[in-house]
């Protein structure tokens, strides 16, 4: 299992490249095969057309030579014409055999056999005609020639039909090749469109895999920056770089939570210390006021005592911590009053 985004991207690019190369190779091979087949088929039919036309020209030349033989009285010219007729006859037989080997469709083979049969009929029955021509019986030879025109016209018609059929087949092969190439190019366009769609799907996949995850991560980090430590960190359970980043951000969140907890505890402690300081300050102020009150009261009472007023006493409003001082003062004044009273009684 691929666990990192880099590995996934490399694997995706590798698979995509292999697919593109494979499809391109298959398309190239398919186009080459289609074009090669179309060219080969068209060439075969074109060859059949040329051979049929050539065979038709040979038979026409043979008829011209026969007509020349009938119109010639010179022995030397007749010998040359006989040699030419024999050569043409042999060449025509070879062309029929060659064309027969090149034909594969039964219909065309039947047409060629028909033409060959008519030609054999024309050539076989031509021996008496040529013999009459050599013997000087030109009129009889012309009659033979006229009687053989039907077979000869049948040969030309069959060869013409064969040539026309081959030409139609050649055009049809060219059209089929063009249609096949057009279909192949359409398939290539469809495959190219599929590849584009594949790229778009891959981009959307990586957008969902990376960009969307980073967007959610960015939102979480912005909330952390705003001291919102209760936010959930997305992608922390992933086993890739996004997951590592999410776990790192989760550490920041935990640190933030710990810092917030410490700050809250510090605030409570600070509040307690402030309250204690306030209480201590209030206690010092109260003690100062009590001490001032005691000093002022004792000064006033001592002043009265100095004037001979032995009835002075510190009242009950003295602070609790100065009660012993109050009691001692009052006791001393009472003792002094008793002593003065005793001295006065003695003096009387």
C-alpha positions as CSV (number, residue, x, y, z in Angstrom):
1,X,0.0,0.0,0.0
2,X,1.4,3.4,-1.0
3,X,1.6,5.6,2.1
4,X,2.9,8.9,0.8
5,X,1.5,11.4,-1.5
6,X,4.8,11.5,-3.4
7,X,4.6,7.8,-4.0
8,X,1.0,8.1,-5.1
9,X,1.8,10.9,-7.5
10,X,4.8,9.0,-9.0
11,X,2.7,5.8,-9.4
12,X,-0.1,7.8,-11.0
13,X,2.3,9.5,-13.4
14,X,3.9,6.2,-14.2
15,X,0.6,4.5,-14.9
16,X,-0.6,7.4,-16.9
17,X,2.6,7.5,-19.0
18,X,2.4,3.7,-19.6
19,X,-1.3,4.0,-20.6
20,X,-0.5,6.9,-23.0
21,X,2.4,5.1,-24.6
22,X,0.4,1.9,-24.9
23,X,-2.6,3.7,-26.4
24,X,-0.4,5.7,-28.7
25,X,1.4,2.5,-29.8
26,X,-1.9,0.6,-30.4
27,X,-3.4,3.5,-32.3
28,X,-0.3,3.9,-34.4
29,X,-0.2,0.2,-35.1
30,X,-4.0,0.2,-35.9
31,X,-3.7,3.2,-38.2
32,X,-0.7,1.6,-40.0
33,X,-2.5,-1.7,-40.4
34,X,-5.6,0.0,-41.7
35,X,-3.7,2.2,-44.1
36,X,-1.5,-0.8,-45.2
37,X,-4.5,-3.0,-45.8
38,X,-6.3,-0.3,-47.7
39,X,-3.3,0.4,-49.9
40,X,-2.7,-3.3,-50.5
41,X,-6.3,-4.0,-51.4
42,X,-6.4,-1.0,-53.7
43,X,-3.1,-2.0,-55.3
44,X,-4.5,-5.5,-55.8
45,X,-7.6,-4.3,-57.5
46,X,-5.7,-1.7,-59.5
47,X,-3.3,-4.5,-60.7
48,X,-6.4,-6.6,-61.7
49,X,-7.7,-3.6,-63.6
50,X,-4.4,-3.0,-65.4
51,X,-4.1,-6.7,-66.2
52,X,-7.7,-6.9,-67.5
53,X,-7.1,-3.8,-69.7
54,X,-3.8,-5.1,-70.9
55,X,-5.4,-8.5,-71.7
56,X,-8.1,-6.7,-73.6
57,X,-5.5,-4.7,-75.5
58,X,-3.7,-7.9,-76.4
59,X,-6.9,-9.5,-77.7
60,X,-7.6,-6.4,-79.7
61,X,-4.0,-6.5,-81.1
62,X,-4.6,-10.2,-82.0
63,X,-7.7,-9.3,-83.9
64,X,-5.9,-6.5,-85.7
65,X,-3.1,-9.0,-86.7
66,X,-5.8,-11.4,-87.9
67,X,-7.3,-8.7,-90.1
68,X,-3.9,-7.8,-91.4
69,X,-3.3,-11.5,-92.2
70,X,-6.5,-11.6,-94.2
71,X,-5.6,-8.5,-96.2
72,X,-2.0,-9.5,-96.9
73,X,-0.9,-11.6,-100.0
74,X,2.8,-11.3,-99.5
75,X,4.3,-14.6,-98.3
76,X,7.0,-12.9,-96.2
77,X,4.4,-10.6,-94.6
78,X,2.2,-13.6,-93.9
79,X,5.1,-15.3,-92.2
80,X,5.8,-12.3,-90.0
81,X,2.1,-12.0,-89.2
82,X,1.9,-15.7,-88.3
83,X,4.9,-15.3,-86.0
84,X,3.3,-12.3,-84.4
85,X,0.0,-14.1,-84.0
86,X,1.7,-17.1,-82.3
87,X,3.6,-14.8,-80.0
88,X,0.4,-12.9,-79.1
89,X,-1.5,-16.1,-78.6
90,X,1.1,-17.4,-76.2
91,X,1.3,-14.0,-74.3
92,X,-2.5,-13.9,-74.0
93,X,-2.5,-17.5,-72.5
94,X,0.1,-16.4,-70.0
95,X,-1.9,-13.2,-69.1
96,X,-5.0,-15.3,-68.6
97,X,-3.1,-17.6,-66.2
98,X,-1.6,-14.7,-64.3
99,X,-4.9,-13.0,-63.9
100,X,-6.5,-16.2,-62.8
101,X,-3.9,-16.5,-60.0
102,X,-4.6,-13.0,-58.8
103,X,-8.4,-13.3,-58.6
104,X,-9.9,-14.6,-55.3
105,X,-13.6,-13.7,-55.6
106,X,-15.7,-16.5,-57.2
107,X,-17.7,-14.0,-59.2
108,X,-14.7,-12.5,-60.9
109,X,-13.2,-15.9,-61.4
110,X,-16.4,-16.9,-63.2
111,X,-16.2,-13.9,-65.5
112,X,-12.6,-14.6,-66.3
113,X,-13.3,-18.3,-67.1
114,X,-16.1,-17.1,-69.4
115,X,-13.7,-14.7,-71.2
116,X,-11.0,-17.4,-71.4
117,X,-13.6,-19.9,-72.8
118,X,-14.7,-17.5,-75.5
119,X,-11.0,-16.7,-76.3
120,X,-10.2,-20.4,-76.6
121,X,-13.2,-20.8,-78.8
122,X,-12.0,-17.9,-80.9
123,X,-8.4,-19.2,-81.1
124,X,-9.3,-22.8,-81.8
125,X,-11.7,-22.1,-84.6
126,X,-9.2,-19.6,-86.1
127,X,-6.9,-22.3,-87.5
128,X,-9.0,-22.9,-90.7
129,X,-9.4,-19.2,-91.2
130,X,-5.7,-18.6,-91.2
131,X,-5.1,-21.7,-93.4
132,X,-7.5,-20.3,-95.9
133,X,-5.8,-16.9,-95.8
134,X,-2.4,-18.5,-96.4
135,X,-3.9,-20.5,-99.3
136,X,-5.1,-17.3,-100.9
137,X,-8.8,-18.0,-100.1
138,X,-9.3,-14.5,-98.7
139,X,-13.1,-14.5,-99.2
140,X,-13.5,-17.7,-97.3
141,X,-11.2,-16.5,-94.6
142,X,-13.2,-13.3,-94.2
143,X,-16.4,-15.3,-93.8
144,X,-14.7,-17.3,-91.1
145,X,-13.5,-14.1,-89.4
146,X,-17.0,-12.6,-89.5
147,X,-18.4,-15.7,-87.9
148,X,-15.9,-15.5,-85.1
149,X,-16.7,-11.9,-84.2
150,X,-19.4,-12.9,-81.7
151,X,-16.9,-14.9,-79.7
152,X,-14.3,-12.2,-79.9
153,X,-16.8,-9.5,-78.8
154,X,-17.8,-11.8,-75.9
155,X,-14.1,-11.9,-74.9
156,X,-13.8,-8.1,-75.0
157,X,-17.1,-7.7,-73.1
158,X,-16.2,-10.1,-70.4
159,X,-12.7,-8.5,-70.0
160,X,-14.3,-5.1,-70.0
161,X,-16.8,-6.2,-67.3
162,X,-14.0,-7.7,-65.3
163,X,-11.9,-4.5,-65.6
164,X,-14.9,-2.3,-64.6
165,X,-15.6,-4.5,-61.6
166,X,-12.0,-4.4,-60.5
167,X,-12.0,-0.6,-60.9
168,X,-15.2,-0.4,-58.8
169,X,-13.6,-2.6,-56.2
170,X,-10.5,-0.5,-56.2
171,X,-12.5,2.7,-55.6
172,X,-14.6,0.9,-53.0
173,X,-11.4,-0.3,-51.2
174,X,-10.1,3.3,-51.3
175,X,-13.4,4.6,-49.9
176,X,-13.5,1.9,-47.2
177,X,-9.9,2.7,-46.3
178,X,-10.7,6.4,-46.0
179,X,-13.8,5.5,-43.9
180,X,-11.7,3.2,-41.7
181,X,-9.0,5.9,-41.3
182,X,-11.7,8.4,-40.5
183,X,-13.1,6.0,-37.9
184,X,-9.7,5.4,-36.5
185,X,-9.0,9.1,-36.2
186,X,-12.4,9.5,-34.5
187,X,-11.4,6.7,-32.1
188,X,-8.1,8.5,-31.5
189,X,-10.0,11.7,-30.8
190,X,-12.3,9.8,-28.4
191,X,-9.3,8.2,-26.7
192,X,-7.6,11.6,-26.5
193,X,-10.7,13.1,-25.0
194,X,-10.8,10.2,-22.5
195,X,-7.2,10.9,-21.6
196,X,-8.1,14.6,-21.1
197,X,-11.0,13.5,-18.9
198,X,-8.6,11.2,-17.1
199,X,-6.3,14.1,-16.4
200,X,-9.2,16.2,-15.1
201,X,-10.3,13.3,-12.9
202,X,-6.7,12.9,-11.7
203,X,-6.5,16.6,-11.0
204,X,-9.8,16.5,-9.1
205,X,-8.5,13.5,-7.2
206,X,-5.3,15.2,-6.2
207,X,-7.3,18.4,-5.4
208,X,-9.4,16.3,-3.0
209,X,-6.3,14.5,-1.7
210,X,-4.1,17.5,-1.1
211,X,-5.7,20.9,-1.7
212,X,-8.9,20.2,0.2
213,X,-6.9,18.6,3.0
214,X,-4.6,21.6,3.2
215,X,-7.6,24.0,3.1
216,X,-9.1,22.3,6.1
217,X,-5.7,22.3,7.8
218,X,-5.4,26.0,7.1
219,X,-8.8,26.7,8.7
220,X,-7.8,24.7,11.8
221,X,-4.5,26.5,12.1
222,X,-6.3,29.9,11.8
223,X,-8.6,28.9,14.7
224,X,-5.6,27.8,16.7
225,X,-4.0,31.2,16.0
226,X,-7.2,32.7,17.5
227,X,-6.6,30.7,20.6
228,X,-9.4,28.3,19.8
229,X,-7.8,25.1,21.1
230,X,-11.0,23.1,21.0
231,X,-10.8,22.7,17.2
232,X,-10.4,19.2,15.8
233,X,-7.3,18.7,13.6
234,X,-8.4,17.0,10.3
235,X,-6.3,14.3,8.8
236,X,-4.4,13.2,11.9
237,X,-5.2,9.6,11.2
238,X,-3.7,9.7,7.7
239,X,-0.5,7.8,7.0
240,X,1.1,10.3,4.6
241,X,2.7,13.8,4.7
242,X,-0.7,15.4,5.4
243,X,-1.1,13.2,8.4
244,X,2.4,14.1,9.6
245,X,1.5,17.8,9.3
246,X,-1.8,17.2,11.1
247,X,-0.1,15.4,13.9
248,X,2.4,18.3,14.2
249,X,-0.4,20.8,14.4
250,X,-2.1,18.6,17.0
251,X,1.1,19.0,19.1
252,X,0.7,22.8,18.9
253,X,-2.9,22.4,20.0
254,X,-1.9,20.3,23.0
255,X,0.8,22.8,23.9
256,X,-1.8,25.6,23.5
257,X,-4.2,23.8,25.8
258,X,-1.4,23.3,28.4
259,X,-0.5,26.9,28.2
260,X,-4.1,28.0,28.5
261,X,-4.5,25.8,31.6
262,X,-1.3,27.2,33.1
263,X,-2.4,30.7,32.4
264,X,-5.8,30.0,34.1
265,X,-4.0,28.6,37.1
266,X,-1.6,31.5,37.2
267,X,-4.6,33.9,37.0
268,X,-6.2,32.2,40.0
269,X,-3.0,32.3,42.0
270,X,-2.5,36.0,41.0
271,X,-6.0,36.7,42.2
272,X,-5.3,35.0,45.5
273,X,-2.1,36.9,46.0
274,X,-3.8,40.2,45.2
275,X,-6.5,39.4,47.7
276,X,-3.9,38.5,50.4
277,X,-2.0,41.7,49.7
278,X,-5.2,43.7,50.0
279,X,-6.1,41.9,53.2
280,X,-2.6,42.5,54.6
281,X,-2.7,46.2,53.6
282,X,-6.1,46.5,55.1
283,X,-4.8,44.9,58.3
284,X,-1.8,47.2,58.4
285,X,-4.1,50.2,57.9
286,X,-6.5,49.0,60.7
287,X,-3.5,48.4,63.0
288,X,-2.2,51.9,62.2
289,X,-5.6,53.4,63.0
290,X,-5.9,51.4,66.2
291,X,-2.3,52.4,67.2
292,X,-3.1,56.0,66.4
293,X,-6.3,55.9,68.4
294,X,-4.4,54.4,71.4
295,X,-1.6,57.0,71.2
296,X,-4.0,59.9,70.9
297,X,-6.2,58.5,73.8
298,X,-3.3,57.9,76.1
299,X,-1.8,61.4,75.3
300,X,-5.1,63.0,76.1
301,X,-5.6,61.0,79.3
302,X,-2.0,61.6,80.3
303,X,-2.5,65.3,79.8
304,X,-5.5,65.1,82.1
305,X,-3.5,63.1,84.6
306,X,-0.7,65.7,84.5
307,X,-3.3,68.3,85.4
308,X,-4.1,66.3,88.5
309,X,-7.2,64.5,87.2
310,X,-6.8,61.0,88.8
311,X,-10.1,59.9,87.4
312,X,-8.8,59.4,83.8
313,X,-9.3,55.9,82.4
314,X,-8.9,54.4,79.0
315,X,-12.4,53.5,77.7
316,X,-13.6,50.2,76.3
317,X,-13.2,51.3,72.6
318,X,-9.5,50.4,72.6
319,X,-8.6,47.7,70.0
320,X,-8.4,44.2,71.3
321,X,-4.6,44.0,70.8
322,X,-4.1,47.0,73.1
323,X,-6.3,45.7,75.9
324,X,-3.4,44.8,78.1
325,X,-2.0,48.3,77.7
326,X,-5.4,49.7,78.6
327,X,-5.6,47.5,81.7
328,X,-2.1,48.3,82.8
329,X,-2.8,52.1,82.3
330,X,-6.0,52.0,84.2
331,X,-4.5,49.9,87.0
332,X,-1.5,52.3,87.3
333,X,-3.8,55.3,87.4
334,X,-6.0,53.6,90.0
335,X,-2.9,52.7,92.1
336,X,-1.6,56.3,91.8
337,X,-5.0,57.6,92.9
338,X,-5.0,55.4,95.9
339,X,-1.4,56.4,96.8
340,X,-2.3,60.1,96.5
341,X,-5.4,59.5,98.6
342,X,-3.3,57.9,101.3
343,X,-0.7,60.7,101.3
344,X,-3.5,63.2,101.6
345,X,-5.1,61.4,104.5
346,X,-1.7,61.2,106.3
347,X,-1.1,64.9,105.9
348,X,-4.4,65.8,107.5
